[in-house]
Structure formats: structure tokens, C-alpha cells
Amino acid sequence: MLEKLIELIFPTSCAICGKLYKKTICPICYRSLKPEIKTKKIKEENFNLYFISFYEGKIKKLILQFKFKEKAYLNELFTELIIRDNKLKNIIEEYDFIVPVPMYKLNKISRGYNQTELIASKLENKLKIKKLVCLEKIKQNKKQSLLSEKERKTNIINVYKLVNKNIANKKVLLIDDIYTTGSTAKECIKELQKGKPKKADVLVISKSKKG
């Protein structure tokens, strides 16, 4: 009765089109999202980048809501989109650990959650892979989204620290939401490589077409 009353007072709506619907996204909008695994080799840092969409349109709108509009529940949708691609699902299960990109602790308290940790936890529950929190963001820096490509590269230096080195000879998959210039992912990979993993790659939801 209480659930029905809450639903009546605060009806849910589709996160994309805004129409009233009992789930996060309506069937029409869900079908319009067509995740497809794409791979790019980042030669300089020697890692594979996996992503399921480019950072534009409906996916971009959803990610911005997920990060900045307190819609933590969208992690379920993004996890579903990731594992909907059987090829990507099989690739993920080849890794020993999935590692979320960390947030600075005060920022996490302010937002209430780290979006990459939420997705990593869901993937751990649904797939044969363990989440490992082995990176820490040790200092606050300026928001990457507000900086130029050149500024982003220097803004992220020495921001992350490897705090759990139990990844030697293990296959590690770093997870983040967006890959634009790649500065964050590259800095995290450099730190992970200090733990001498067998390999360390990156999975994101979306990639900028310019990155």
C-alpha cells in the first residue's frame, strides 16, 4: 500500500523522454539505445579502451543526469547496457578485477556516491568478476570538464595513488563513465602499472569522438 501511495504521489518517468513510466526508461527510448562494443588501442600507455557508445545524444543526457542530477539509480541501466553486448560481457569476465576510478573523498560525500563504484558493484553482482578498490584520489583538482586538453593533462598529475598492490600478474579492468582526452584513464593506468599487473585496460560507457 505504501509503495502504491508513493508511486501515486511521486510517479516515475522515463529518464530520456520524460513520459510517465514505471521504470527508469520507457521501451521506446530503451530500444533507441544501441550499445555496441568498440575497441581502441591506446599505444602510448599500452592499454585497450572498450566503450559502448560515443558521448552524444541520449547517452550523453543520461550520463549527465547520472553524475550531476542525483540519479544514482541509472547505474542499473548503464550496467544492463554494458552486459547486453554478449561479446563485451565475455571480455569483462576474462579479467580478474574491475577497478572503479575513485573520487576525492569530500566530493563523494557531497554527491553521495561514486558513479563508477556503483557500476562496478553491479557488474560484480551480475558477472564472474571481482570489484577491487585499489586506487585512491589523494588530492582535489580542478574539474576536468572545465579545462582545455592541455590543462587536463597537467591537472591530473599525481592525483591518484595505488593503495592496494595485490594486482601483480592479474588482469585488471579500470572502469569510468566518459573518456574524452583520456587524461584521467591514462593517469590511473600509470598508477595501476606500478602494481605490475599482467595487463591493465579501460572500460567506459562513452567516448568522445575527438579523444
C-alpha atoms as an extended CHARMM CRD file, in Angstrom:
* protein
*
       211  EXT
         1         1  MET       CA              0.0000000000        0.0000000000        0.0000000000  PROA      1               0.0000000000
         2         2  LEU       CA              2.8270000000        2.3920000000        0.9210000000  PROA      2               0.0000000000
         3         3  GLU       CA              4.6630000000        1.7110000000       -2.3520000000  PROA      3               0.0000000000
         4         4  LYS       CA              1.4830000000        2.3680000000       -4.3440000000  PROA      4               0.0000000000
         5         5  LEU       CA              0.8890000000        5.6050000000       -2.4260000000  PROA      5               0.0000000000
         6         6  ILE       CA              4.4540000000        6.8050000000       -3.0790000000  PROA      6               0.0000000000
         7         7  GLU       CA              4.1060000000        5.9310000000       -6.7610000000  PROA      7               0.0000000000
         8         8  LEU       CA              0.8500000000        7.8890000000       -6.9030000000  PROA      8               0.0000000000
         9         9  ILE       CA              2.3640000000       10.9940000000       -5.2770000000  PROA      9               0.0000000000
        10        10  PHE       CA              5.7590000000       10.7620000000       -6.9870000000  PROA      10              0.0000000000
        11        11  PRO       CA              5.1870000000        8.9570000000      -10.2970000000  PROA      11              0.0000000000
        12        12  THR       CA              8.3150000000        7.7930000000      -12.1060000000  PROA      12              0.0000000000
        13        13  SER       CA              9.0950000000        8.9590000000      -15.6020000000  PROA      13              0.0000000000
        14        14  CYS       CA             11.4340000000        7.9880000000      -18.4150000000  PROA      14              0.0000000000
        15        15  ALA       CA             14.8910000000        9.4970000000      -17.9000000000  PROA      15              0.0000000000
        16        16  ILE       CA             15.0880000000       10.3870000000      -21.6000000000  PROA      16              0.0000000000
        17        17  CYS       CA             11.6970000000       11.4820000000      -22.9210000000  PROA      17              0.0000000000
        18        18  GLY       CA             10.1200000000       12.3650000000      -19.5530000000  PROA      18              0.0000000000
        19        19  LYS       CA              6.9030000000       10.4270000000      -20.1430000000  PROA      19              0.0000000000
        20        20  LEU       CA              5.3800000000        8.7330000000      -17.1120000000  PROA      20              0.0000000000
        21        21  TYR       CA              6.5900000000        5.1580000000      -16.8870000000  PROA      21              0.0000000000
        22        22  LYS       CA              7.0240000000        2.7300000000      -14.0110000000  PROA      22              0.0000000000
        23        23  LYS       CA             10.6900000000        2.0470000000      -14.8350000000  PROA      23              0.0000000000
        24        24  THR       CA             13.8150000000        4.1460000000      -15.4000000000  PROA      24              0.0000000000
        25        25  ILE       CA             13.4020000000        4.2560000000      -19.1410000000  PROA      25              0.0000000000
        26        26  CYS       CA             10.4540000000        3.5380000000      -21.4320000000  PROA      26              0.0000000000
        27        27  PRO       CA             10.6220000000        0.7240000000      -24.0260000000  PROA      27              0.0000000000
        28        28  ILE       CA             10.7900000000        3.1120000000      -26.9840000000  PROA      28              0.0000000000
        29        29  CYS       CA             13.7730000000        5.0220000000      -25.6060000000  PROA      29              0.0000000000
        30        30  TYR       CA             15.4430000000        1.8120000000      -24.4660000000  PROA      30              0.0000000000
        31        31  ARG       CA             15.2730000000        0.3810000000      -27.9890000000  PROA      31              0.0000000000
        32        32  SER       CA             16.7670000000        3.5960000000      -29.3420000000  PROA      32              0.0000000000
        33        33  LEU       CA             19.9180000000        2.9980000000      -27.2780000000  PROA      33              0.0000000000
        34        34  LYS       CA             22.0150000000        0.6430000000      -29.3470000000  PROA      34              0.0000000000
        35        35  PRO       CA             25.1490000000       -0.2200000000      -27.3800000000  PROA      35              0.0000000000
        36        36  GLU       CA             27.8400000000       -1.8740000000      -29.4310000000  PROA      36              0.0000000000
        37        37  ILE       CA             31.3120000000       -2.7520000000      -28.2280000000  PROA      37              0.0000000000
        38        38  LYS       CA             34.0700000000       -0.6850000000      -29.7610000000  PROA      38              0.0000000000
        39        39  THR       CA             37.7780000000       -1.0360000000      -29.0690000000  PROA      39              0.0000000000
        40        40  LYS       CA             40.6530000000        1.3910000000      -29.4070000000  PROA      40              0.0000000000
        41        41  LYS       CA             44.2990000000        0.6770000000      -28.7140000000  PROA      41              0.0000000000
        42        42  ILE       CA             45.9490000000        3.4540000000      -26.7160000000  PROA      42              0.0000000000
        43        43  LYS       CA             49.5150000000        2.8470000000      -27.8560000000  PROA      43              0.0000000000
        44        44  GLU       CA             51.4700000000        5.2960000000      -25.6940000000  PROA      44              0.0000000000
        45        45  GLU       CA             50.2370000000        3.8320000000      -22.3880000000  PROA      45              0.0000000000
        46        46  ASN       CA             49.7190000000        0.3770000000      -23.9330000000  PROA      46              0.0000000000
        47        47  PHE       CA             46.1280000000       -0.3920000000      -22.9670000000  PROA      47              0.0000000000
        48        48  ASN       CA             42.8860000000       -1.3280000000      -24.6840000000  PROA      48              0.0000000000
        49        49  LEU       CA             39.9370000000        1.0250000000      -24.3830000000  PROA      49              0.0000000000
        50        50  TYR       CA             36.4660000000       -0.5440000000      -24.5410000000  PROA      50              0.0000000000
        51        51  PHE       CA             33.3300000000        1.5860000000      -24.9060000000  PROA      51              0.0000000000
        52        52  ILE       CA             29.7210000000        1.0400000000      -25.9890000000  PROA      52              0.0000000000
        53        53  SER       CA             28.7900000000        4.4580000000      -27.3800000000  PROA      53              0.0000000000
        54        54  PHE       CA             30.0460000000        7.8610000000      -28.3610000000  PROA      54              0.0000000000
        55        55  TYR       CA             29.4500000000       10.7230000000      -25.9570000000  PROA      55              0.0000000000
        56        56  GLU       CA             26.4820000000       12.3510000000      -27.6600000000  PROA      56              0.0000000000
        57        57  GLY       CA             22.7040000000       12.3600000000      -27.8690000000  PROA      57              0.0000000000
        58        58  LYS       CA             20.6300000000       10.3320000000      -25.4300000000  PROA      58              0.0000000000
        59        59  ILE       CA             23.5520000000        8.5530000000      -23.8010000000  PROA      59              0.0000000000
        60        60  LYS       CA             25.2050000000       11.8950000000      -23.0370000000  PROA      60              0.0000000000
        61        61  LYS       CA             21.9750000000       13.1510000000      -21.4650000000  PROA      61              0.0000000000
        62        62  LEU       CA             21.7340000000       10.0580000000      -19.2730000000  PROA      62              0.0000000000
        63        63  ILE       CA             25.3570000000       10.2560000000      -18.1290000000  PROA      63              0.0000000000
        64        64  LEU       CA             24.9980000000       13.9030000000      -17.1400000000  PROA      64              0.0000000000
        65        65  GLN       CA             21.8910000000       13.0410000000      -15.1040000000  PROA      65              0.0000000000
        66        66  PHE       CA             23.7350000000       10.1200000000      -13.5350000000  PROA      66              0.0000000000
        67        67  LYS       CA             26.7070000000       12.2570000000      -12.4720000000  PROA      67              0.0000000000
        68        68  PHE       CA             25.2160000000       15.6180000000      -11.6200000000  PROA      68              0.0000000000
        69        69  LYS       CA             21.4450000000       15.2500000000      -11.0910000000  PROA      69              0.0000000000
        70        70  GLU       CA             21.4880000000       12.7900000000       -8.1720000000  PROA      70              0.0000000000
        71        71  LYS       CA             20.1060000000        9.9510000000      -10.3160000000  PROA      71              0.0000000000
        72        72  ALA       CA             22.2610000000        7.1970000000       -8.8910000000  PROA      72              0.0000000000
        73        73  TYR       CA             19.6540000000        4.6040000000       -9.8860000000  PROA      73              0.0000000000
        74        74  LEU       CA             20.7360000000        4.9890000000      -13.5240000000  PROA      74              0.0000000000
        75        75  ASN       CA             23.6810000000        2.7150000000      -12.7060000000  PROA      75              0.0000000000
        76        76  GLU       CA             21.3040000000       -0.2070000000      -13.2620000000  PROA      76              0.0000000000
        77        77  LEU       CA             20.5600000000        0.9590000000      -16.7930000000  PROA      77              0.0000000000
        78        78  PHE       CA             24.2180000000        1.5010000000      -17.6860000000  PROA      78              0.0000000000
        79        79  THR       CA             25.1710000000       -1.9020000000      -16.2820000000  PROA      79              0.0000000000
        80        80  GLU       CA             22.4240000000       -3.5070000000      -18.3340000000  PROA      80              0.0000000000
        81        81  LEU       CA             23.6120000000       -1.7390000000      -21.4870000000  PROA      81              0.0000000000
        82        82  ILE       CA             27.1610000000       -2.9780000000      -20.8720000000  PROA      82              0.0000000000
        83        83  ILE       CA             26.2470000000       -6.6310000000      -20.3580000000  PROA      83              0.0000000000
        84        84  ARG       CA             23.6120000000       -6.5870000000      -23.1080000000  PROA      84              0.0000000000
        85        85  ASP       CA             26.5050000000       -6.9320000000      -25.5410000000  PROA      85              0.0000000000
        86        86  ASN       CA             27.4950000000      -10.5910000000      -25.1170000000  PROA      86              0.0000000000
        87        87  LYS       CA             30.9080000000      -10.0010000000      -26.6780000000  PROA      87              0.0000000000
        88        88  LEU       CA             31.7140000000       -7.2880000000      -24.1390000000  PROA      88              0.0000000000
        89        89  LYS       CA             30.2870000000       -9.4040000000      -21.3280000000  PROA      89              0.0000000000
        90        90  ASN       CA             32.6870000000      -12.2250000000      -22.2280000000  PROA      90              0.0000000000
        91        91  ILE       CA             35.6160000000       -9.8090000000      -22.4390000000  PROA      91              0.0000000000
        92        92  ILE       CA             34.9130000000       -8.4140000000      -18.9710000000  PROA      92              0.0000000000
        93        93  GLU       CA             34.8110000000      -11.8900000000      -17.4510000000  PROA      93              0.0000000000
        94        94  GLU       CA             38.3420000000      -12.5410000000      -18.7210000000  PROA      94              0.0000000000
        95        95  TYR       CA             39.6820000000      -10.0570000000      -16.1450000000  PROA      95              0.0000000000
        96        96  ASP       CA             40.4660000000      -10.8390000000      -12.5190000000  PROA      96              0.0000000000
        97        97  PHE       CA             39.4280000000       -7.4610000000      -11.1280000000  PROA      97              0.0000000000
        98        98  ILE       CA             37.3480000000       -4.4810000000      -12.1090000000  PROA      98              0.0000000000
        99        99  VAL       CA             38.6520000000       -1.2330000000      -10.6010000000  PROA      99              0.0000000000
       100       100  PRO       CA             36.4880000000        1.9240000000      -10.3630000000  PROA      100             0.0000000000
       101       101  VAL       CA             38.0690000000        5.3250000000      -10.8770000000  PROA      101             0.0000000000
       102       102  PRO       CA             37.9570000000        6.9060000000       -7.3890000000  PROA      102             0.0000000000
       103       103  MET       CA             36.5400000000       10.2830000000       -6.3770000000  PROA      103             0.0000000000
       104       104  TYR       CA             38.0980000000       12.6510000000       -3.8960000000  PROA      104             0.0000000000
       105       105  LYS       CA             36.5260000000       11.7560000000       -0.5390000000  PROA      105             0.0000000000
       106       106  LEU       CA             34.9310000000       15.1570000000        0.0990000000  PROA      106             0.0000000000
       107       107  ASN       CA             33.3930000000       15.1810000000       -3.3720000000  PROA      107             0.0000000000
       108       108  LYS       CA             31.9900000000       11.7180000000       -2.8190000000  PROA      108             0.0000000000
       109       109  ILE       CA             30.4290000000       12.8130000000        0.4600000000  PROA      109             0.0000000000
       110       110  SER       CA             28.9190000000       15.8520000000       -1.2450000000  PROA      110             0.0000000000
       111       111  ARG       CA             27.4800000000       13.8510000000       -4.1740000000  PROA      111             0.0000000000
       112       112  GLY       CA             26.5400000000       10.8870000000       -2.0250000000  PROA      112             0.0000000000
       113       113  TYR       CA             28.0060000000        8.2550000000       -4.3270000000  PROA      113             0.0000000000
       114       114  ASN       CA             30.7480000000        7.4780000000       -6.8130000000  PROA      114             0.0000000000
       115       115  GLN       CA             29.0540000000        6.5500000000      -10.0950000000  PROA      115             0.0000000000
       116       116  THR       CA             31.8800000000        4.2690000000      -11.2390000000  PROA      116             0.0000000000
       117       117  GLU       CA             31.7740000000        2.3310000000       -7.9620000000  PROA      117             0.0000000000
       118       118  LEU       CA             28.0370000000        1.7790000000       -8.4050000000  PROA      118             0.0000000000
       119       119  ILE       CA             28.5180000000        0.2970000000      -11.8740000000  PROA      119             0.0000000000
       120       120  ALA       CA             31.4900000000       -1.7950000000      -10.7200000000  PROA      120             0.0000000000
       121       121  SER       CA             29.3980000000       -3.2300000000       -7.8690000000  PROA      121             0.0000000000
       122       122  LYS       CA             26.5650000000       -4.1110000000      -10.2500000000  PROA      122             0.0000000000
       123       123  LEU       CA             28.9660000000       -5.7960000000      -12.6570000000  PROA      123             0.0000000000
       124       124  GLU       CA             30.4550000000       -7.7610000000       -9.7770000000  PROA      124             0.0000000000
       125       125  ASN       CA             26.9620000000       -8.9880000000       -8.8400000000  PROA      125             0.0000000000
       126       126  LYS       CA             25.9890000000       -9.9440000000      -12.3650000000  PROA      126             0.0000000000
       127       127  LEU       CA             29.2540000000      -11.2750000000      -13.8130000000  PROA      127             0.0000000000
       128       128  LYS       CA             32.1280000000      -13.5110000000      -12.8220000000  PROA      128             0.0000000000
       129       129  ILE       CA             34.4410000000      -10.7010000000      -11.7730000000  PROA      129             0.0000000000
       130       130  LYS       CA             35.5010000000       -9.0840000000       -8.5080000000  PROA      130             0.0000000000
       131       131  LYS       CA             35.4760000000       -5.3750000000       -7.7380000000  PROA      131             0.0000000000
       132       132  LEU       CA             38.7250000000       -4.1330000000       -6.2150000000  PROA      132             0.0000000000
       133       133  VAL       CA             39.0850000000       -0.6310000000       -4.7970000000  PROA      133             0.0000000000
       134       134  CYS       CA             42.8310000000       -0.2170000000       -5.1540000000  PROA      134             0.0000000000
       135       135  LEU       CA             43.1530000000        3.4070000000       -6.2680000000  PROA      135             0.0000000000
       136       136  GLU       CA             42.6500000000        6.4940000000       -4.1350000000  PROA      136             0.0000000000
       137       137  LYS       CA             42.2600000000       10.0920000000       -5.2400000000  PROA      137             0.0000000000
       138       138  ILE       CA             44.5930000000       11.7890000000       -2.8030000000  PROA      138             0.0000000000
       139       139  LYS       CA             44.0240000000       15.4360000000       -3.6400000000  PROA      139             0.0000000000
       140       140  GLN       CA             41.3820000000       17.7110000000       -5.0700000000  PROA      140             0.0000000000
       141       141  ASN       CA             41.9640000000       19.1710000000       -8.5030000000  PROA      141             0.0000000000
       142       142  LYS       CA             40.0020000000       21.3850000000      -10.8410000000  PROA      142             0.0000000000
       143       143  LYS       CA             37.1120000000       19.8260000000      -12.7510000000  PROA      143             0.0000000000
       144       144  GLN       CA             38.4610000000       18.2920000000      -15.9460000000  PROA      144             0.0000000000
       145       145  SER       CA             35.3420000000       19.2900000000      -17.8870000000  PROA      145             0.0000000000
       146       146  LEU       CA             36.1620000000       22.9800000000      -17.3400000000  PROA      146             0.0000000000
       147       147  LEU       CA             39.6960000000       22.7660000000      -18.7320000000  PROA      147             0.0000000000
       148       148  SER       CA             41.3590000000       22.6640000000      -22.1280000000  PROA      148             0.0000000000
       149       149  GLU       CA             43.0080000000       19.4780000000      -23.3670000000  PROA      149             0.0000000000
       150       150  LYS       CA             46.4500000000       20.8080000000      -22.4480000000  PROA      150             0.0000000000
       151       151  GLU       CA             45.2950000000       21.8690000000      -18.9760000000  PROA      151             0.0000000000
       152       152  ARG       CA             43.6640000000       18.4890000000      -18.3360000000  PROA      152             0.0000000000
       153       153  LYS       CA             46.9580000000       16.6670000000      -18.7750000000  PROA      153             0.0000000000
       154       154  THR       CA             48.7200000000       18.6930000000      -16.0890000000  PROA      154             0.0000000000
       155       155  ASN       CA             45.6780000000       18.9860000000      -13.8220000000  PROA      155             0.0000000000
       156       156  ILE       CA             45.5390000000       15.2230000000      -13.2510000000  PROA      156             0.0000000000
       157       157  ILE       CA             49.2330000000       14.5560000000      -12.4800000000  PROA      157             0.0000000000
       158       158  ASN       CA             49.8720000000       12.8940000000       -9.0820000000  PROA      158             0.0000000000
       159       159  VAL       CA             46.1710000000       12.9570000000       -8.2110000000  PROA      159             0.0000000000
       160       160  TYR       CA             45.7650000000        9.1600000000       -7.8880000000  PROA      160             0.0000000000
       161       161  LYS       CA             47.6570000000        6.6740000000       -5.7470000000  PROA      161             0.0000000000
       162       162  LEU       CA             47.7960000000        2.8790000000       -5.7940000000  PROA      162             0.0000000000
       163       163  VAL       CA             46.8230000000        1.7830000000       -2.2710000000  PROA      163             0.0000000000
       164       164  ASN       CA             46.3330000000       -1.9450000000       -2.8380000000  PROA      164             0.0000000000
       165       165  LYS       CA             49.1680000000       -3.6650000000       -4.6720000000  PROA      165             0.0000000000
       166       166  ASN       CA             47.6150000000       -7.1320000000       -4.7730000000  PROA      166             0.0000000000
       167       167  ILE       CA             47.2870000000       -6.9820000000       -8.5540000000  PROA      167             0.0000000000
       168       168  ALA       CA             50.6560000000       -8.4440000000       -9.5520000000  PROA      168             0.0000000000
       169       169  ASN       CA             50.2340000000      -10.7920000000      -12.5210000000  PROA      169             0.0000000000
       170       170  LYS       CA             46.4850000000      -10.1410000000      -12.5180000000  PROA      170             0.0000000000
       171       171  LYS       CA             44.3070000000       -8.8320000000      -15.3490000000  PROA      171             0.0000000000
       172       172  VAL       CA             42.7520000000       -5.5320000000      -14.2940000000  PROA      172             0.0000000000
       173       173  LEU       CA             39.9450000000       -3.5620000000      -15.9330000000  PROA      173             0.0000000000
       174       174  LEU       CA             39.5970000000        0.0960000000      -14.9440000000  PROA      174             0.0000000000
       175       175  ILE       CA             36.0520000000        1.4590000000      -15.2100000000  PROA      175             0.0000000000
       176       176  ASP       CA             34.9770000000        5.0440000000      -15.7670000000  PROA      176             0.0000000000
       177       177  ASP       CA             31.9490000000        6.7640000000      -17.2930000000  PROA      177             0.0000000000
       178       178  ILE       CA             33.4490000000        9.0050000000      -20.0150000000  PROA      178             0.0000000000
       179       179  TYR       CA             36.6820000000        9.0580000000      -22.0000000000  PROA      179             0.0000000000
       180       180  THR       CA             37.3290000000       12.4860000000      -23.5280000000  PROA      180             0.0000000000
       181       181  THR       CA             41.0230000000       13.3940000000      -23.7020000000  PROA      181             0.0000000000
       182       182  GLY       CA             41.8630000000       10.2420000000      -21.7560000000  PROA      182             0.0000000000
       183       183  SER       CA             43.8960000000       12.1240000000      -19.1350000000  PROA      183             0.0000000000
       184       184  THR       CA             42.1510000000       10.5100000000      -16.1440000000  PROA      184             0.0000000000
       185       185  ALA       CA             42.2720000000        6.9860000000      -17.5560000000  PROA      185             0.0000000000
       186       186  LYS       CA             45.9140000000        7.2980000000      -18.5680000000  PROA      186             0.0000000000
       187       187  GLU       CA             46.9610000000        8.5990000000      -15.1550000000  PROA      187             0.0000000000
       188       188  CYS       CA             45.0760000000        5.7700000000      -13.4110000000  PROA      188             0.0000000000
       189       189  ILE       CA             46.6150000000        3.1770000000      -15.7170000000  PROA      189             0.0000000000
       190       190  LYS       CA             50.1060000000        4.5050000000      -14.9870000000  PROA      190             0.0000000000
       191       191  GLU       CA             49.4200000000        4.1350000000      -11.2750000000  PROA      191             0.0000000000
       192       192  LEU       CA             47.9560000000        0.6450000000      -11.6870000000  PROA      192             0.0000000000
       193       193  GLN       CA             51.0140000000       -0.4490000000      -13.6600000000  PROA      193             0.0000000000
       194       194  LYS       CA             53.1230000000        0.1680000000      -10.5640000000  PROA      194             0.0000000000
       195       195  GLY       CA             51.4470000000       -2.9290000000       -9.1440000000  PROA      195             0.0000000000
       196       196  LYS       CA             52.8130000000       -4.9680000000      -12.0830000000  PROA      196             0.0000000000
       197       197  PRO       CA             49.5370000000       -6.4520000000      -13.3360000000  PROA      197             0.0000000000
       198       198  LYS       CA             49.5610000000       -8.9190000000      -16.2120000000  PROA      198             0.0000000000
       199       199  LYS       CA             47.6060000000       -6.2990000000      -18.1180000000  PROA      199             0.0000000000
       200       200  ALA       CA             45.5070000000       -3.2320000000      -17.3340000000  PROA      200             0.0000000000
       201       201  ASP       CA             42.7960000000       -1.9710000000      -19.6910000000  PROA      201             0.0000000000
       202       202  VAL       CA             39.9110000000        0.5100000000      -19.5500000000  PROA      202             0.0000000000
       203       203  LEU       CA             36.1360000000        0.2270000000      -19.9180000000  PROA      203             0.0000000000
       204       204  VAL       CA             33.9340000000        3.3110000000      -20.2270000000  PROA      204             0.0000000000
       205       205  ILE       CA             30.3110000000        3.8780000000      -21.1930000000  PROA      205             0.0000000000
       206       206  SER       CA             31.0400000000        6.6010000000      -23.7140000000  PROA      206             0.0000000000
       207       207  LYS       CA             33.9910000000        8.0340000000      -25.5850000000  PROA      207             0.0000000000
       208       208  SER       CA             34.2860000000       11.4600000000      -27.1360000000  PROA      208             0.0000000000
       209       209  LYS       CA             34.7220000000       11.2400000000      -30.9000000000  PROA      209             0.0000000000
       210       210  LYS       CA             37.7010000000       13.5910000000      -30.6020000000  PROA      210             0.0000000000
       211       211  GLY       CA             39.5240000000       11.5960000000      -27.9370000000  PROA      211             0.0000000000
